[in-house]
Amino acid sequence: MNTKLTRWITMALLLACAFVWIAPKPASAHAVLTKAVPEPNSQLDQAPERIELTFNERLESQLYYIKVYDEIGRDISDRKASLSGDQKTVTLELPKLSNGRYTFTYHVISADGHPVEGTYVLTIGPEVGVSAGGAPDTLHAGHELSADMSVYDVLKYLSRIAYYFGLLAVAGWVLWGAIAGLGRSGISDYYRNGLLGVQRTHLLALIAFVYFHYQDLLGDQGLDELLGLFTGTWVGRSWLIAFVLALVGFATLGRSKAGDFVWIALLLAAKSVNGHAMGNDPLWLTVPLDFVHLLAAAVWVGGLLLIVPGWRRNRTWVDAFLPRFSNGALLAIIALVLSGTATTLLYLPGLNYLLYSQWGKLLIAKVVFVVIVILMAIGIRLAMRKRKEKDLYDMVRMDFGAMSIIVVLVGLLTFISPVPPNEPLNWHVMGEKVHMTAQVTPKVPGDNQFRVDVWMPKELDRPKQVLLKLHLLDKSGIAPIDVPLEEHVNDRESEEFQADDTLKKFSYKAEGPYIPFPGLWKLEVRIMDKNDDETVYSTETRVY
């Protein structure tokens, strides 16, 4: 690879490194556990016959499991889990379980290629007096950026950014080479040396990308399932096809214009079936939109890589190529805006989600840089017409810098869920006389479990009435929903509050579809004592 091209690629990667260290912390989940039967962390009188875990989106058809461990950590079931026809529910038929405490751990791969893991505890028979673990979503495979990340985690994020840069660079370089016939032009040596350089960059970045991600997808199943990863999952097939194409490209690229176009199409298609496009419906639209988005980005990235490093060395050719690139980049930006807008509308329930999630905020940042690119494109066209060489070179370099930042943002956006994960609500209030804890699990649109614990002074005895009302704040005209609480016995100690001898605990629960759709909800708990004095507590929570 020529020295200038190497220098520009190095600068782009260093910029990527810097951005990773200062980037905000993203949301951490893709497929989300929405329902578990039996309910996680519950106490059962009888052993269940099976475990059913339902997720909010399709899962890969391979490399999923549910494992069961007894109180001393032994794996007590060798049965394989099964996947439902809609690929959203994983079921494990259980052996006969005796009384005791059992730990269940699951591992799935969401359709967009991200691993999701979780662990929770079930107690069968009398309470054994040991804390029953956390919420079932607390062990999702880490997709978080933080200041205390390990070197391995940093390298994982950098490998994603490098991979997307390498993919767009090699696809764009080959595309412009085929369109403009650069392999047989006056800059053929420059083009062929650069081609070898971007091919090597793409291959090495692909290897690093796979190395830093395959272990998360395997979970603890071991390397014996590696073949299943590469042949039985879309993400694995995508990696395998990309690797084969990268190797074939060293022998075939530049020999045939038609062959180069086919190679580009296959490479970008392989990437289109691995990512958010596969986790959203309808696939017949999301996957082609992703392909168009990648192709348009490759046009822009490849053209800039050809121009900027060779500005002075191939100035005559650059002057002739710039108008052609300007027209192509204009069409590419239009395609990027249209395809990006369409995918955003498909991925998000509403545009207001852009303000709630890290994915949305990063997308807004990307849009800002795209607007900057559009303004610079206008400036480049004006500078070309007025032949202001210095202004033109400065704007092209700025365009290259904006491109590098956008590639970094793309690398992060592909690892973050567009819709934030819902987390169970645990809400505790220490009142003057009446204390209250409310729980909503898993806090998703549809069926949920509702629990309310109330501590009353013993002289007031049992509450005369306990009501739980749900108010949707996003829409007017919808009356509050009354959750039909029923009293039950809950002897488990509260983690939020340790009552003294002056208080008595009363517990209530309900289960059902009382959160019918996403939105900002206000939970209102109304507690009336025997003297008809009412205590009201409220809180707001967003359901995605």
N, C-alpha and C positions, 0 to 999 in steps of 0.2 A: 504494500500500500504506500502511496506517496506520503511524504512527510507532512504536508499541510493538511491532508485529509485526516491523517492520524491525529494531528494536533486538534482539529475541530471536533472529532469524535471524543477525544479525551476531555476536552472542555465541556462537552455536553454531559458526559458521565459524571464529571466532578460537580457540575451544577445539580445533577440528579442527587448525588450524595448529600449536598448541602440542603437540598429541599427536604429530603427524608428526615434529617435531624430536626428541622423546624416545623414539619407538617403537624397539623392537629391530629388528635386521637380520633379514629373513626369508630363507627359502630362495628360490632364484632360478630354478627350472626347473619346467615343466609337462610337455609332451611331452618325453621323454628319449630320446636315441639309444641303443638297446640293442645294435645290431649293425650293422657296416659291412663290406661285402665289395667289394674287398679290405680287410684290416685297416688302420685309419688308421696313418699314420706308419711304414709298412712298406717294405721294399725288395723289388722283384719282378724275377724274371729275364725275364719276358715281360709285355707290355702287356695289361692286362685288357680285355675286350670291353665291360664295363659296370660301373657303380657302383650298388650297392644299399644303401640306408640304411633300417633298420627302427627304428621308434619304439615306445614302450610304450603309446601310446594313439592313437585315431583322429586324423587330421589333416583340416583343411579341404580341400575339393576344388579350391580355386583358390589362386593366389598362392604356389605352392611352386616352388623351382628348385634345381638343382645347376649350378654354374658351374666351368669348368676353365681354369686359367691356366698358361702355360708359365713358364720360368725368368726371363723378362724382363717378366712381368706381362701378356701378351697373352691375351685371351679366345679360346680356340682352338676352341670348339664353339658352334654356333648351334642345336644340337638341344634339343628340349624334354624335360624329365623327365616320367615317367608315374607314376601313382599306382595301387597295387594295389587289388583289389576290396574288401578290408577296410579300406582307407584308412590303413594303417600303414606301408607300404613305398614309398619313392620310388626310382625306377630311372632312370638316365641311360645310354643307349647311347652308347658313346664312339667317336670316330673312331680311326683307326690312330695310335697314339702311338709315337714313336721313343724311344730311350733318353734319360733326363734326369729332371729333378725337376719335378713337377706339383703345383699347389696346387688343392685342391677346397674350395669353399665352398658351403654349403647354407642355405636359408631355407625354413621351413615355418611354418604357423599351426596350433597344436593345436586340438582340437575345442572347448576351453573359451575360445578366442579370444585366446590369448597367442602372440606370435611366438617362435620358437626358431631360433637361428642357430649355425653352427659352421664351423670351418675346420681342415683338416689337410693333410698333404703325403704324397705317394707318390713313391718313387724307382723308376724303371724302368732296369734294367741295373746296371752297376757303381756303387757308392757314390760320390757326387760330393763328399763331404766337407763338406757344409753341414748345419747342424742342421735337423732336420725338424719344427719347430713343436711345438705343445703338444698336449694331449689334445683329442679332437674335441668335447668338451662345454664348452670353456673360453670360448666366445664366445656363450653364450646371451644373448638380449636382457635387459638389466639390469632386474631387479625387486628391487633391493636398496636399503635405507635405510642411509645412513651419514652421519657428521658432515661429510664432505667432498663431499656431493652438490652438483651444480650447481644454479643457480636453476631451470633448465629441468626437472630431475628432481624438484625439490621441487614445482613447479607441476603436474607430471604427477600426483603423488600427491594433491595437494590437489584437482585436478580430479575424481579418482575419488570422493573423499569428498563434494565438493560435488554431484556427480551423484547419488549415492545419497540424499543429503539431499533434493535437489530432487525426485527421483522419488517417494520416500515421502511428502514433504510435499504435493505436488500430488495424488497418488492418495488420500491420507488426507483431505485437505481436501475434495475433490470427493465422496468416499465419504460422509463425515459430512453434507455439505451435502445430498446426495440422500436419505439416510436420514432426516434430521431436517427436511427441507424448509426449510433455512436461507435460501434465496434469496427466500422469500416470508414470512419471519418478521419479528419485531421487530428483529432485528439484520441485516437484509438488506444494508444499506449496508456494515456491518463485514465481512460475509461476502464480498460482491462485490469490495470493495477488496482484501481478503486473497487472494481467488481470483486476481485479476489479479497480485498480488505473487508468489504461489507459482508461477504459470504462467511468469512472466518468469524467476524463479529457476531453474526446471527447464530452460527453453529455453537460457538462457545457460550453465548448467552442462553441458548436453548438448553444446553447441557446443564449449566448452572441452575437455570430455572427448574428443570425437572429434578435435579438433585435436592434442591432446597424445599421441594413440595411433595415428592412422592411418599415420604415417610408419614406425613400428616394424613394422606389418603389411605394408606395401608392400616393406620392405627397400630394395634399391637398384634396384628395377624401374622407378621413375619414375612420374610422375603419369598416364602413358598407361594404367596399369593400375588407375586409381582406379575406373572403372566396374565392373571385375571385382571389386573389393573390396566395393562396395555391392550388387552383384547376384549374385555367385558365392559368397559366404561367409556363414555364419550370423551372424557378428558384424557384418558390413556391412549385411546385411538388417535386423538388429535396430536398428542405428543409424538407418537410413533410415526404417523404420516409426515409430520413436519421434519422429523429427524431423517427419514428416508429421502424426502425431497431435498433437504439441505445437502446430503451426500451426493445425490444424483446431479444436483446443480453444478457441482464442481466439474463434472464431465460434459454437461450438455448446454449450459447457459452460454449465449452468444453465438451459437451455431445456427439457430433458426428463429426467425421472428415469431412464427406461429408457436414454436416450441416454448419460447420464453413467455408468451402470453398464457399458454396452458399452465406452465409451471407457477406463474404468479397466481392464477385463479385457484389452483389446487392448494397452494400455500395459505392463501387468505381464507379459503373455504374451510380448511382444517382448523384454523383459529376460530372461525365463526361458530363452530359447533362445540366450543369450549368456553363457557363464560356465562354472563348474565342472560344472553339471548336464549340459552337452553333452559333457563329457569323461569321463563315467562311465556305467556301465551298471547297470540297464537304463534307457534313455531314457524309456520309458513311465512310469517311476516317478520318476526324478530330476527331470525337468522339471516335472511337476505338484507335487512336493514343494517345489521352488523357488518356484513360483507361490504356493502356500499360504503359504509363509514370507514372501514379499514382501507379500502381501495382509494378513496378520496384523500385520506391522510397520507398514504404512500406517495401519491402524486406530488403532494406538497413537500414532504420530507425528502424524497429522492431528488426533486429538482433543486432544493436548497443545498443539499450535499454536493451536487454537481457544480453549483455556481460558486459558493462561498470559498471553499479551499482553492479553487482554480481561477479566482478572480484575476489575479495578476499574471499567472503563468499562461492562461489561455484567454487573454482578454478579448481578442478578436472573435473567438468562438462564443464567449459569454455575451458580447454585444449582440450577436446574431441570435443567440438562444433566449435571451431575456424576454423579448416580446412573446415568444411561443410559451415560455414558462408562465409568464404573467397571465395569459389567457387560460392556460391549463389550471393554474392555481386559483383563478377566479371561479371557474367551474367547480373545482374541488371544494372550495370554501362554501359555495352554495349547496353542494351535496352534503357536506359535513353539517351545515346548519339544519337542513331539512331532515336528514336521517337522524341527527342527534335530537332534534325536537320530537320527532315521531317516537323514538325509542324512550325518551323521557316520559312522554304521555302514556306509553304502554307499561312502563315499569312502575310508575307511581300512581297511587289512587287519586291524587290531586296535586296541583302545582304547589299548594301550601306545604307539602312535604319537603320541598326544597329548603325550607327554613328550619325543619326539625332534625334533619339527619346530617351527619358528616358527609355522606355521599352528596346530598343536595348542596351543601356549602362548597364542597370541592368542585361540583359542577358549575356553580355560580362563578367561582374563580376561573374555571376553564372558559366560560362564556365571556368573562371580562377580557381574557387574553385573546380570544377569537375576535372580539370587537377591535382590540388593539391591532391585530393582524390585518383586519379589513381596512382600518385607517392607514396602516403602513402600506398596504397594497395600493391604495389610492395615491399615497405619496410617491410610491415607486413609479407608478404610471406617469404622474406629473413630472417627476425628475427625468424620466426617459424622454418625454416630449421636449423638455427644456434643456436636455443634455447637461444636467448638473451632476457631474461624475462623482464628486465627493458626497453629495447628499444621497445619491443613488446607492453608493457603497455602504454608507452608514445605515440606511434604511434596510438594505438587504441583510446586513449583519444583525440589526435589531430583529428582523423577521426570523432569522436563524435562532436568536436567543429566545424569542417567544415560542418558537417551535419546540425548543428543548424543554421549556417549562411545561408546555401542554403535554408533551410526551410523558413527563414525570407525573403530571396529574392523571393522565390516562392509566399509567401503571398502578396508581393508588386506587382510582375509581373502580378498576376491575377486581379489586380485592375486598371491596366494601359493599355491604348490602344496600341497595337503593332504599328499601323500607326498613326503618329501625326495628330492632327486635322488641317484642313486648316482654316485659318482666313482671312477675307476680307482684301484686301490691301488698305490702305489709305496713300498716298504718296504726300507730299507737298514740293515744292522747292521755296525758296525766291531768285530769280535771281537779277542781277544788274538792269535790266530794265523790264524783263518779268517774271512774277510769274506764277506758275502752280500747280494745284492739280489734281492727278489722283486717281481713285478708281476702284477696280475690286472686284465684289461681285457675288457669294460667294468665288471666287478664287478656283475653283475645276476643274478637267478635265471635259470637256464638255461645256455646255452652261454657260455663265457668262454675267453680265452686266458691261459695261465699260463706265466710265464717265471721261471726261477731262475738267477742268475749266482753262481758261487762262486769266490773267490780263495784259492788255497792256497799255502803256502810251496813254492818249487820243489823243495826236498829231499823233500817229502812226495808230490810228483807228483800224479797223478790221484786224485780221491776214489774210495774203494772202493764207496761207495753214497751216493746223495742221494735222500731221500724228502720228499715234500710231503703232509702229512695235514691234512684239514679236519675240525674238530670243531664240531658245532652245540651251542651252550651253552644255547639257550633251551628245548630239549626233552631230557629224559632218555630213555635206552633206545635212542638212535640211535648206532650204532658209528661211529667215524671213517671218513671217506672217503679212500681212497688215490688221489691224482692220479698217473696213469701218466706220469711224466716220461721224456722221451727226450733223449739228448744231441744237440746240434746246434752248428753253428759260428755264433758271433755276434761279428763283428769290430767292431761299433759301440762307440764309447767310452761308458762309463757317465757319466751326468750327476751321479750321487751320489758317485762314487768314482774317483779317478785312482790306479791301481796303480803301484808302483815296480818295479824290475827283480828284486826278490826274490820276487815273487808271480806266479803263473800263473792265468789265468782259464779256467773251465770253465762251459759254458752248457747249460741244459736247458729244454725247453718241453713243453707239452701243450695240447690244446684239447678241450673237451667240456662236458657238462652236470653238472659235478662240484659246482656249487652249486645244488642242485635247488629250493630255496625260500628265502624271506626269513628273516632272523633274525640273531642275533649269532653270528658264526663266529670260531673260533680257527684261525689258520694256524700250522702247526708244520713247520719245516724241520729235518730231521735229516741231518747230514753226517758220514759215517764215513771216516776216512783209512785208509791202507794198514796202519797199526799197530792198527787196530780201535778207535782212540780216536774217540768220537762227540761232536760239537758240536751242541747243540739250541738253536734260536731259535724264539720264538713271539710272535705279536701277535694282537690282537683287532680285528675290523672288523664293522660292521653293514651288512647288505645289505637294502635296502628293496624 
